Amino acid sequence: QPWGQNLLKDVLAANTLHLMSYLLSAANTFPPPTSAVNQRPIASRPSLAPPSVLHTPPPSRQERSIIRMFDTGQRVTIHGLTSDKARAYNGMSGFVASPLDSKTGRYGVKLEGRDHTLAVKPDNLDPESLDPRKLRFGLGDRVACNCSNEGWERGKVVQLLYSEMGSVHPYQVLLDNGRYIFAPADDDDLIRRPSDAPVEDKSWRMTGLRFDKGRLVDCAFGEGDDDWVTGTVVLTSYREGGLVFPYQIETQDGYLIAAPEDDDGCIRSSDNYRFQVGTRVECIVEEGWLPGTVTGVDVVRSSPDYTHKVYSPYEVQLDNGHVVYAPVDGDTYVKACNAPLQECYICYGNTQTKTNLILSSTCLCKGVFAHTQCLVELATVKFKGDEEPTENPFFGCLTCRSGYCEGSIIHSELTRAYYRLCKDYEVSLREEVMSMNSMAKLLISEMKYDEATELIEERMGQAKTNITEAVSNSDENAKLAFECVLFETLKLRAKVHEALGQWTDFKSVLEEALQLFGDRTDTSSIKSKCEVCRKLAVYAYKQNEKGLALQHLERARYQSAEEPYLHLQMANINLELGNRETGIQLVETALNAYRKRRGREDCTVVYLEGELRKLREGVLLMLASDGIH
């Protein structure tokens, strides 16, 4: 999610390829060694950084206050060089190409218009602010980016002066394969016009590999049976020094190694995770190191666009309520934490088990913690009570009236408990449908598509039978009620088709749902038609029919003042199509609606204020999404 989410930052693994990695030293590359006894290939250590960098811990806060620190890719100006040969470099600009060398105390600086790198002390460097007017490329320009292991990839510039983890970079680029990356410097070695970049031959990529990125593995790192190290796959089909390795692995102690062969004698699956469910840890996020609790180990989830699976060693719910995923099982991203468990506000206990964790409530109540089972028991008591609650206690907090964060353990546990309760007890048709809907959505989010389909098809068949009976009994009210049930199940069926990429079936199911309401003009029918139109807009966008997608979204407008997300969808497509004034106006409309609904301190409001400012300044092409989501 582009707003409100504390995402773990991953440079070489997960979803982002760092453009600078090819600049770091590969001088120590060597062919994979083999055992003299049994000729077993073992993992080699072709470094992506000099050994001094890998083995030297980062400077302490006290050292940082003494040493001037610069980020890789940061623009700098050289000054104060005194030798006769070096004096000519004073006043020249460039960017930091390699980190501070602990032995020489110098940064590697690549100068503009020069092929070589200059070793310069920190005291002889001044940070240089980026001026968007001096950048070579503008918003929407087609570019080619050096993506290290992937070679040169084509895409378009979507943001100037892109900020991440406190550093400002010249460009953010949306690649043609759907990935967002950033160029740390405006240099031809990193980013250039597509016509000036070679067309990469992808035939070198290995196929049929056993492990995906994010999987934990053990690698042979010596000749003995006990000479194995544990790490996380960060790259597949990894190239270095003219060689192609099946995998690059980041070990749990932070080293990068390469596995020369894809067999159990060289690399094998591992369950040697450092942490288990319930372990207190710290994760690196935008705000720094934040405490949380491990809620999942060896986690697999779908990518936001449903195109592939994403593997992560850990799922962690932070104490601020946000859920993050560690891309690597190493101290670089997640480490042990001594922060004590919080007290459950319901039972006042502070002990937990793997099936009954104490977690942040994930609602708008800040700093409130509870056992997952205590929340389930409290919701069950409220639901069964004599007084009917004003809000469904399984869907949100009864104190702040806000919903629980989808994807959190609390949301999942409450959804399952609500579904079981509605199956075991006699409940209204409305409650039955709500429990089925929430359970089906949970199964889809967990990629359990067969179970979700079975649940949806069963309820769909019941609804069609009920409609037939209502027609034969001339019961119009019952017919309308079960048509609404059928409509809800059809929407869920469409969601499964979307997740599986079955776009023809997706469209046909939506058209069937639209036919249910015909020419009806009552409020409920109009709202249902609007929902279908929004989903048809998704279909049109996926087919690259962006004008048609806008038409569907226009038809979906019912109460425009209450639909800020719809305005954001329309704004983004307008921005993609070059209708900047219209797009900016729609973002303003959505922002005002969110301010009214959530207040000015809400994370969505803060995010949109920043994006709107960038749009007005001309440094942002569109909102950070794929346009329709």
C-alpha positions as a printed Julia matrix, in Angstrom:
629×3 Matrix{Float64}:
   0.0     0.0     0.0
   1.44    3.39   -0.91
   0.2     5.06    2.28
   0.11    4.11    5.93
   2.2     0.99    5.58
   5.64    0.55    7.15
   7.2    -1.6     4.48
  10.47   -3.37    5.06
  13.02   -2.0     2.62
  14.82   -4.57    0.51
  17.6    -3.59   -1.83
  18.7    -6.78   -3.56
  15.84   -9.11   -2.63
  12.03   -9.07   -2.66
  10.46   -6.61   -5.07
  13.15   -4.0    -5.87
  16.42   -4.35   -7.75
  19.03   -1.82   -6.69
  20.48   -0.04   -9.69
  23.83    0.62   -8.0
  24.85   -2.94   -7.21
  26.82   -3.43  -10.4
  29.11   -0.55   -9.42
  30.23   -2.2    -6.21
  33.44   -4.16   -6.35
  33.39   -7.63   -7.86
  37.16   -7.98   -7.91
  37.05  -11.01   -5.64
  34.88  -13.07   -7.99
  36.18  -16.59   -8.57
  34.81  -19.86   -9.97
  32.98  -22.05   -7.45
  35.4   -24.25   -5.5
  34.91  -27.99   -5.28
  35.76  -30.46   -2.58
  38.96  -32.41   -3.2
  37.35  -35.53   -1.73
  34.05  -35.88   -3.5
  34.13  -32.96   -5.95
  30.94  -31.56   -4.36
  30.35  -27.97   -5.51
  30.1   -25.64   -2.54
  28.79  -22.12   -2.23
  31.34  -19.47   -3.08
  31.48  -15.93   -1.81
  31.7   -13.59   -4.81
  31.27  -10.31   -2.94
  29.03   -7.49   -4.11
  31.11   -5.23   -1.87
  34.76   -5.17   -0.81
  35.58   -7.51    2.12
  36.35   -4.47    4.27
  32.77   -3.3     3.82
  31.24   -6.68    4.53
  33.3    -7.31    7.65
  33.17   -3.82    9.14
  30.17   -2.87   11.3
  28.44    0.43   10.51
  29.75    3.5    12.34
  28.26    4.21   15.75
  26.28    7.38   16.44
  29.35    8.96   18.0
  31.45    8.09   14.96
  28.73    9.45   12.66
  28.91   12.76   14.46
  32.64   12.92   13.67
  32.7    11.39   10.17
  30.69   13.04    7.43
  28.4    10.27    6.14
  27.15   10.01    2.55
  24.75    7.52    0.96
  25.59    5.51   -2.12
  24.17    7.4    -5.08
  24.18   10.77   -3.3
  25.32   13.73   -5.39
  28.44   15.51   -4.1
  30.87   18.26   -5.05
  34.62   17.87   -4.51
  36.6    20.62   -2.8
  39.8    21.22   -0.83
  42.12   18.83   -2.69
  45.65   20.22   -2.39
  48.02   18.02   -4.38
  49.07   19.24   -7.8
  47.42   16.31   -9.56
  44.2    16.28   -7.53
  43.63   20.03   -7.47
  42.07   19.85  -10.94
  39.12   17.9    -9.5
  38.03   20.68   -7.14
  34.59   22.0    -8.05
  33.65   18.9   -10.03
  30.33   17.13   -9.32
  29.52   13.44   -9.23
  27.9    10.82   -7.07
  29.02    8.39   -4.38
  29.61    5.08   -6.19
  30.96    2.97   -3.3
  30.62    3.17    0.49
  33.22    4.44    2.93
  36.24    2.13    2.95
  37.23    1.48    6.57
  40.89    1.01    5.64
  41.45    4.08    3.46
  38.72    6.29    4.98
  37.59    7.34    1.48
  34.46    7.16   -0.63
  34.48    6.13   -4.27
  33.1     9.08   -6.28
  32.19    8.78   -9.96
  32.58   12.14  -11.67
  30.23   13.43  -14.32
  31.51   12.72  -17.83
  34.32   10.46  -16.58
  34.58    6.69  -16.64
  36.85    6.26  -13.62
  36.1     6.52   -9.9
  38.0     8.84   -7.56
  38.77    7.95   -3.91
  37.94   11.01   -1.8
  37.93   11.68    1.94
  34.57   12.74    3.48
  35.97   16.16    4.46
  36.59   16.91    0.78
  32.96   16.3    -0.2
  29.94   18.57    0.02
  26.39   17.27   -0.44
  24.75   18.65   -3.54
  20.99   19.14   -3.69
  19.19   17.85   -6.76
  17.63   20.4    -9.1
  14.81   18.9   -11.21
  15.53   21.46  -13.92
  19.02   19.98  -14.42
  17.86   16.36  -14.72
  18.22   14.77  -18.15
  14.78   13.13  -18.15
  11.3    14.42  -17.36
   8.07   12.84  -16.18
   6.78   10.18  -18.54
  10.04    9.9   -20.5
  10.93    6.42  -21.71
  14.24    5.23  -20.23
  16.39    2.14  -19.89
  17.76    1.25  -16.44
  20.74   -0.88  -15.5
  19.14   -3.39  -13.15
  22.31   -5.28  -12.33
  21.46   -8.97  -12.5
  18.51   -8.37  -14.83
  20.47   -6.25  -17.3
  18.93   -3.21  -19.0
  15.18   -2.92  -18.45
  12.85   -0.44  -20.17
  10.3     1.72  -18.35
   9.09    5.28  -17.82
   9.94    7.98  -15.3
   7.06    8.39  -12.84
   8.66   10.64  -10.21
  11.51   13.12   -9.93
  13.43   13.63   -6.67
  12.15   10.33   -5.27
  12.68    9.93   -1.52
  13.24    6.6     0.23
  14.65    5.83    3.69
  15.75    9.46    4.09
  17.67    9.65    0.8
  16.6    11.6    -2.3
  17.18   10.04   -5.72
  16.82   11.64   -9.16
  14.19    9.28  -10.58
  11.62    6.68   -9.72
  10.92    4.44  -12.72
   8.02    2.11  -13.44
   9.48   -0.74  -15.49
   7.51   -2.41  -18.25
   7.4    -5.57  -16.13
   5.41   -3.69  -13.46
   8.19   -3.13  -10.92
   9.05    0.22   -9.37
  12.75    0.99   -8.99
  14.78    4.15   -8.41
  17.91    5.5   -10.07
  20.3     6.64   -7.32
  22.14    8.98   -9.7
  21.51   10.7   -13.02
  24.32    8.88  -14.76
  24.44    7.18  -18.15
  25.82    4.0   -16.58
  22.6     3.71  -14.57
  19.86    5.28  -16.67
  19.86    6.27  -20.32
  17.63    6.59  -23.36
  16.27    3.22  -24.57
  17.94    3.64  -27.96
  21.35    3.87  -26.25
  20.93    0.7   -24.18
  21.5    -2.85  -25.44
  18.56   -5.21  -25.79
  19.2    -7.93  -23.26
  19.27  -11.58  -24.3
  17.32  -13.44  -21.6
  18.32  -16.9   -22.79
  20.95  -17.09  -20.03
  18.27  -17.23  -17.33
  17.86  -20.63  -15.7
  14.45  -22.28  -15.6
  12.97  -24.98  -13.39
  14.82  -23.85  -10.26
  13.59  -25.38   -7.02
  13.61  -22.29   -4.8
  12.02  -18.87   -5.18
  13.25  -15.6    -3.75
  12.49  -15.37   -0.05
  12.9   -19.11    0.67
  15.17  -20.2     3.53
  17.92  -22.63    2.47
  21.06  -24.34    3.77
  24.18  -24.05    1.59
  27.28  -26.24    1.56
  30.13  -23.94    2.51
  32.95  -26.4     3.08
  34.04  -29.97    2.6
  32.68  -31.44    5.85
  29.16  -32.7     6.49
  28.66  -29.97    9.08
  29.94  -27.15    6.86
  26.54  -25.68    5.99
  25.28  -22.14    6.4
  21.68  -20.93    6.49
  20.44  -18.02    4.41
  17.65  -16.59    2.27
  17.48  -16.7    -1.52
  17.68  -13.08   -2.72
  18.23  -13.66   -6.46
  17.65  -16.5    -8.91
  19.77  -16.87  -12.07
  22.42  -14.66  -10.52
  25.17  -13.35  -12.81
  28.64  -12.26  -11.77
  32.01  -12.17  -13.49
  30.7   -13.87  -16.62
  29.28  -16.79  -14.62
  25.62  -17.64  -14.0
  24.68  -19.16  -10.63
  21.28  -20.65   -9.85
  21.02  -18.59   -6.66
  22.44  -15.73   -4.7
  21.86  -16.15   -0.96
  22.16  -13.73    1.93
  23.28  -15.65    4.99
  21.87  -15.04    8.47
  25.08  -13.23    9.42
  24.77  -10.85    6.46
  27.14  -12.27    3.83
  26.23  -12.68    0.16
  27.16  -16.04   -1.35
  26.37  -17.86   -4.6
  25.21  -21.46   -5.04
  26.82  -22.96   -8.18
  24.39  -25.86   -8.6
  20.72  -26.53   -7.81
  20.88  -29.88   -6.03
  20.72  -31.1    -2.44
  24.48  -31.61   -2.33
  24.92  -27.87   -2.74
  21.71  -26.2    -1.55
  18.71  -27.62    0.27
  15.55  -26.43    1.95
  15.97  -25.3     5.56
  13.76  -24.89    8.61
  16.52  -23.3    10.66
  14.61  -20.07   11.3
  16.05  -17.84   14.0
  12.61  -16.85   15.34
   9.3   -18.57   15.92
   5.72  -17.34   16.11
   5.37  -15.16   19.21
   9.03  -14.05   19.33
   9.55  -10.37   20.06
  11.66   -8.74   17.34
  12.61   -5.37   15.86
  12.15   -4.56   12.16
  13.73   -1.84   10.06
  11.07    0.44    8.54
  10.89    4.06    7.36
  10.82    5.33   10.95
  13.8     3.2    12.02
  13.83    0.05   14.14
  10.37   -0.67   15.59
   9.35   -3.51   17.95
   6.79   -6.12   17.06
   5.82   -9.78   17.34
   6.4   -12.55   14.8
   2.97  -13.73   13.62
   4.04  -15.98   10.76
   7.08  -18.02    9.68
   7.79  -19.08    6.07
   4.96  -16.9     4.81
   3.62  -17.08    1.26
   1.2   -14.53   -0.1
   0.04  -13.26   -3.46
   1.52  -10.18   -5.1
  -0.87   -7.19   -5.17
  -1.65   -7.82   -8.85
  -2.07  -11.6    -8.29
   0.67  -12.36  -10.86
   3.02  -14.36   -8.63
   3.65  -15.66   -5.15
   5.79  -13.73   -2.69
   7.76  -15.65   -0.06
   8.99  -14.11    3.19
  10.78  -15.71    6.15
   8.66  -13.73    8.62
   5.42  -11.86    9.0
   5.62   -9.37   11.86
   2.88   -7.28   13.42
   4.49   -4.14   14.79
   3.37   -2.65   18.07
   1.91    0.28   16.1
  -0.54   -2.17   14.45
   1.04   -2.37   10.99
   1.92   -5.72    9.44
   5.31   -6.02    7.67
   7.22   -8.83    5.97
  10.93   -9.51    6.38
  12.47  -10.34    2.97
  15.56  -11.95    4.53
  16.15  -13.88    7.75
  19.04  -11.71    8.92
  19.82   -8.88   11.3
  19.82   -6.46    8.37
  16.02   -6.55    8.38
  14.8    -8.24   11.57
  16.6    -8.84   14.85
  15.91  -10.02   18.38
  14.26   -7.53   20.7
  14.16   -7.23   24.48
  11.02   -5.1    24.53
   8.6    -6.69   27.02
   5.18   -8.03   26.11
   2.36   -5.57   26.65
  -0.54   -6.28   29.0
  -3.85   -7.52   27.58
  -6.48   -4.84   28.29
  -9.18   -7.52   28.67
  -7.64  -10.13   31.02
  -4.69   -8.01   32.27
  -2.31  -10.91   31.53
   1.06  -10.57   29.82
   1.84  -14.16   28.84
   1.09  -15.67   25.46
   1.22  -18.86   23.4
   1.67  -19.42   19.66
  -2.12  -19.73   19.28
  -2.99  -16.87   21.62
  -0.68  -13.95   20.93
  -0.79  -10.54   22.56
  -0.95   -8.04   19.7
  -1.78   -4.44   18.99
  -5.51   -4.2    18.33
  -4.86   -2.74   14.78
  -7.82   -0.38   15.17
  -7.62    3.37   15.83
  -7.16    2.81   19.57
  -3.46    3.64   19.93
  -1.32    1.6    22.31
  -4.04   -0.98   23.07
  -2.98   -4.65   23.22
  -5.03   -7.81   23.64
  -4.87  -11.6    23.41
  -6.36  -12.76   20.12
  -8.56  -15.27   21.97
  -9.69  -12.62   24.45
 -10.92  -10.53   21.55
 -12.7   -13.56   20.06
 -14.38  -14.36   23.39
 -15.39  -10.73   23.94
 -16.89  -10.49   20.42
 -18.77  -13.79   20.93
 -20.27  -12.61   24.23
 -21.35   -9.31   22.71
 -22.82  -11.05   19.66
 -24.82  -13.54   21.74
 -25.91  -10.95   24.29
 -29.49   -9.85   24.9
 -28.78   -6.36   23.63
 -28.09   -6.21   19.92
 -24.78   -4.36   19.38
 -24.8    -1.27   17.17
 -21.67   -2.57   15.4
 -20.69   -6.15   14.57
 -18.06   -6.93   17.24
 -16.27   -9.33   14.87
 -15.62   -6.63   12.29
 -14.36   -3.75   14.4
 -13.5    -2.26   17.75
 -16.5    -1.43   19.95
 -14.6     1.46   21.53
 -13.32    3.51   18.59
 -15.82    2.06   16.05
 -13.09    1.45   13.49
 -12.36   -1.79   11.66
  -9.45   -4.1    12.32
  -6.61   -4.04    9.79
  -7.21   -6.61    7.05
  -4.32   -9.05    6.84
  -3.66   -8.91   10.58
  -3.87  -11.99   12.78
  -6.64  -10.37   14.81
  -8.75   -9.81   11.68
  -8.16  -13.42   10.55
  -9.0   -14.97   13.94
 -12.18  -12.92   14.33
 -13.29  -13.75   10.77
 -12.9   -17.49   11.35
 -14.66  -17.3    14.72
 -17.58  -15.35   13.21
 -17.97  -17.88   10.38
 -17.98  -20.83   12.82
 -20.51  -19.06   15.04
 -22.92  -18.39   12.17
 -22.72  -22.04   11.07
 -23.37  -23.41   14.57
 -26.17  -21.02   15.56
 -29.35  -19.86   13.9
 -28.68  -16.4    12.56
 -30.38  -14.02   10.18
 -29.85  -14.24    6.43
 -27.88  -11.01    6.6
 -25.49  -12.41    9.22
 -25.08  -15.62    7.27
 -24.15  -13.75    4.09
 -21.77  -11.42    5.93
 -19.94  -14.35    7.55
 -19.68  -16.19    4.22
 -18.39  -13.08    2.44
 -15.74  -12.33    5.04
 -14.59  -15.97    5.15
 -14.38  -16.22    1.35
 -12.34  -12.99    1.17
  -9.99  -14.34    3.83
  -9.48  -17.6     1.89
  -8.78  -15.63   -1.3
  -6.23  -13.47    0.51
  -4.55  -16.67    1.73
  -4.54  -17.99   -1.88
  -6.81  -20.9    -0.91
  -8.76  -20.52   -4.12
 -10.22  -24.03   -4.21
 -11.68  -23.69   -0.71
 -13.01  -20.23   -1.52
 -14.61  -21.48   -4.76
 -16.25  -24.4    -2.97
 -17.71  -22.08   -0.33
 -18.93  -19.57   -2.94
 -20.44  -22.17   -5.28
 -22.32  -23.81   -2.41
 -23.89  -20.51   -1.36
 -24.55  -19.53   -4.98
 -26.47  -22.76   -5.59
 -28.57  -22.18   -2.45
 -29.36  -18.62   -3.55
 -30.52  -19.71   -7.01
 -32.74  -22.4    -5.47
 -34.21  -19.85   -3.05
 -34.94  -17.43   -5.91
 -36.77  -20.15   -7.86
 -38.88  -21.01   -4.81
 -39.68  -17.35   -4.17
 -40.82  -16.86   -7.79
 -43.06  -19.92   -7.61
 -44.57  -18.59   -4.37
 -44.94  -15.06   -5.81
 -42.94  -13.73   -2.89
 -41.3   -10.6    -4.32
 -39.58   -9.59   -1.08
 -37.94  -12.99   -0.7
 -36.91  -12.92   -4.36
 -35.2    -9.53   -3.91
 -33.46  -10.69   -0.75
 -31.98  -13.81   -2.37
 -31.03  -11.89   -5.49
 -28.91   -9.72   -3.22
 -27.33  -12.87   -1.8
 -26.63  -14.15   -5.33
 -25.14  -10.77   -6.24
 -22.71  -10.95   -3.32
 -21.6   -14.47   -4.25
 -21.12  -13.46   -7.9
 -18.84  -10.61   -6.78
 -16.76  -13.08   -4.79
 -16.63  -15.47   -7.74
 -15.35  -12.61   -9.89
 -12.67  -11.91   -7.27
 -11.43  -15.5    -7.56
 -11.3   -15.21  -11.37
  -9.35  -11.96  -10.99
  -6.84  -13.59   -8.65
  -6.35  -16.47  -11.09
  -6.09  -14.15  -14.11
  -9.21  -15.63  -15.73
 -10.35  -12.35  -17.24
 -12.96  -13.73  -19.65
 -14.72  -15.52  -16.79
 -14.27  -12.41  -14.64
 -16.18  -10.3   -17.16
 -18.96  -12.85  -17.77
 -19.64  -13.22  -14.03
 -19.89   -9.43  -13.65
 -22.27   -9.18  -16.59
 -24.44  -11.87  -14.97
 -24.45   -9.84  -11.76
 -25.44   -6.69  -13.67
 -28.41   -8.46  -15.27
 -29.87   -9.24  -11.84
 -31.0    -5.63  -11.37
 -32.14   -4.78  -14.9
 -33.7    -1.32  -15.03
 -34.4    -1.0   -11.31
 -33.96    2.51   -9.92
 -34.16    1.89   -6.17
 -31.19    2.96   -4.07
 -29.98   -0.56   -3.32
 -30.02   -1.58   -6.99
 -28.2     1.57   -8.09
 -25.46    0.97   -5.51
 -25.07   -2.63   -6.69
 -24.78   -1.53  -10.31
 -22.1     0.97   -9.31
 -20.1    -1.81   -7.67
 -20.22   -3.88  -10.86
 -19.17   -0.87  -12.94
 -16.09   -0.42  -10.75
 -15.09   -4.02  -11.36
 -15.74   -3.71  -15.09
 -13.39   -0.72  -14.99
 -10.71   -3.05  -13.6
 -11.32   -5.43  -16.51
 -11.11   -2.6   -19.07
  -7.9    -1.28  -17.51
  -6.29   -4.71  -17.57
  -7.14   -4.9   -21.28
  -5.37   -1.52  -21.71
  -8.68    0.2   -22.53
  -8.14    3.11  -20.16
 -10.74    5.37  -21.76
 -13.38    2.65  -21.3
 -12.22    2.17  -17.71
 -12.87    5.86  -17.07
 -16.37    5.55  -18.55
 -17.15    2.63  -16.21
 -15.89    4.64  -13.22
 -18.06    7.59  -14.25
 -21.06    5.24  -14.27
 -20.02    4.02  -10.82
 -20.38    7.45   -9.21
 -23.33    7.4    -6.83
 -22.58    9.69   -3.91
 -19.42   11.35   -5.14
 -18.68   13.22   -1.91
 -18.51    9.91   -0.04
 -16.36    8.03   -2.56
 -12.79    9.35   -2.29
 -11.23    6.08   -3.43
 -13.26    6.23   -6.65
 -11.93    9.73   -7.23
  -8.38    8.49   -6.73
  -8.92    5.76   -9.34
 -10.28    8.31  -11.81
  -7.49   10.74  -10.97
  -4.76    8.2   -11.61
  -6.12    7.12  -14.98
  -6.51   10.76  -16.02
  -2.9    11.38  -14.98
  -1.78    8.37  -17.02
  -3.67    9.68  -20.04
  -2.06   13.11  -19.68
  -5.12   14.92  -18.3
  -3.12   16.47  -15.45
  -5.47   19.29  -14.47
  -8.44   16.93  -14.21
  -6.34   14.39  -12.33
  -5.08   16.94   -9.81
  -8.63   18.24   -9.22
  -9.85   14.71   -8.53
  -6.98   14.11   -6.06
  -7.97   17.35   -4.28
 -11.59   16.15   -4.08
 -10.51   12.81   -2.61
  -8.16   14.51   -0.15
 -10.91   16.83    1.14
 -13.22   13.84    1.62
 -10.57   11.94    3.57
  -9.82   15.01    5.71
 -13.5    15.31    6.61
 -13.83   11.61    7.37
 -10.52   10.83    9.12
  -8.94   14.09   10.23
  -5.74   15.81    9.13
  -3.36   13.5    11.02
  -4.54   10.31    9.31
  -1.79    8.51    7.38
  -3.81    8.5     4.15
  -4.38   12.25    4.42
  -0.68   12.91    5.07
   0.32   10.72    2.13
  -2.12   12.39   -0.28
  -1.04   15.87    0.8
   2.54   14.96   -0.11
   1.56   13.4    -3.44
  -0.65   16.38   -4.33
   2.24   18.75   -3.63
   4.51   16.71   -5.92
   1.86   16.7    -8.66
   1.54   20.48   -8.49
   5.34   20.9    -8.53
   5.58   18.71  -11.61
   7.86   16.05  -10.12
   5.28   13.23   -9.96
   3.62   11.59  -12.97
   0.86    9.69  -11.14
   0.04    8.14   -7.79
   2.16    5.14   -6.83
  -0.05    2.34   -8.1
  -0.85    0.49  -11.29
  -3.55    3.03  -12.13
  -6.75    1.21  -11.21
  -5.84   -0.11   -7.74
